[in-house]
Structure formats: structure tokens, C-alpha cells
Amino acid sequence: MNRNELSPKAKEMFENHKTEKVFHGTSDGHFFTEKHLDSANTHANTLKDKSVERFDRSEFEEVVAPDANGSDEGKKAEKEVKTKKK
């Protein structure tokens, strides 16, 4: 799985684990907390695609976009997931 394919699962992980700020996802769809980054790397080394993608909570938080009058009320837009290339 590439970063874009892992993103929906990362978002779900943040929704289910409110206090975690970072997750690391491996190409087979397993996720690890920041505390367990070493385990993520060890697991990734057993896979054909050995990449480990870092996801920060801020990538998935909703931000308030000002409306036409400059007010912060109303519109909410989900932040775009930035694709990071290795």
C-alpha cells in the first residue's frame, strides 16, 4: 500500500486513538505509534516494500476556513493530506 492508500486507515486510527499525535504505517497496512517506531521498522523489513510512512494528526484535523466576509464561522474544510515522497 502506498501513502494515499494508507491515509484513510491513518485517519481512522486518529479517530479511535484521541491522544496519539503520530502513527507510522507499513506497506501491508499495519500501524504503529510513535513510541513503537522501532517495531514498525522491524516489521517493514520483513515485507517486499520496506517503506514506513509517518502520519501526523494535524494532516487530518479540520480547520475553519474564513467565509467571504472574513468570519471564521460556518465553513469547515478538511485539511488535504500532503503526499510525501521518499
C-alpha positions in Angstrom: 0.0 0.0 0.0 1.3 3.5 -0.8 0.8 6.6 1.3 -2.5 7.5 -0.4 -3.9 4.1 0.2 -2.8 4.2 3.9 -4.3 7.6 4.5 -7.9 6.5 5.2 -6.7 3.9 7.7 -4.5 6.6 9.3 -7.4 8.9 9.7 -9.4 6.1 11.3 -6.5 5.4 13.7 -6.5 9.0 14.9 -10.3 8.9 15.3 -10.0 5.8 17.5 -6.9 6.9 19.4 -7.6 10.5 20.5 -4.3 11.1 22.4 -1.9 9.8 19.7 -0.2 12.5 17.6 1.7 10.3 15.2 1.3 6.9 13.6 3.6 5.0 11.3 2.1 2.8 8.6 3.7 -0.1 6.8 3.0 -1.1 3.2 0.8 -4.0 4.4 -1.5 -1.7 6.3 -0.2 -2.2 9.9 0.1 1.0 12.0 2.4 1.7 14.9 2.5 4.6 17.4 5.5 6.9 17.6 6.6 5.0 20.7 6.8 1.8 18.6 8.6 3.2 15.5 11.4 0.6 16.0 8.7 -2.1 15.8 7.3 -0.5 12.6 10.8 -0.6 11.0 11.4 -4.2 12.1 8.1 -5.2 10.7 8.6 -3.3 7.4 11.9 -5.1 7.0 10.0 -8.4 6.6 8.0 -7.0 3.7 8.8 -6.7 0.0 8.0 -2.9 0.2 10.0 -1.9 3.3 8.7 1.7 3.4 7.3 3.2 6.6 5.0 6.3 6.2 4.7 8.8 9.0 1.2 10.4 9.6 0.7 13.4 11.9 -2.7 14.1 13.4 -2.5 17.7 12.0 -2.9 16.2 8.5 -6.4 15.1 9.3 -7.7 17.8 11.6 -10.5 20.0 10.4 -9.6 23.7 10.0 -12.1 26.6 10.0 -11.9 28.5 6.7 -13.0 32.1 6.8 -16.1 32.8 4.8 -16.5 35.6 2.2 -16.9 38.2 5.0 -13.8 37.1 6.8 -15.7 35.4 9.5 -14.4 32.1 11.0 -17.9 30.9 11.5 -19.5 28.5 9.1 -17.3 26.7 6.7 -15.1 23.9 7.8 -12.7 22.3 5.4 -10.8 19.1 5.9 -7.1 19.6 5.5 -5.6 18.0 2.5 -3.3 15.1 3.1 0.1 16.1 1.8 1.8 13.4 -0.2 5.3 13.0 1.0 7.7 11.4 -1.4 10.7 9.4 -0.2 
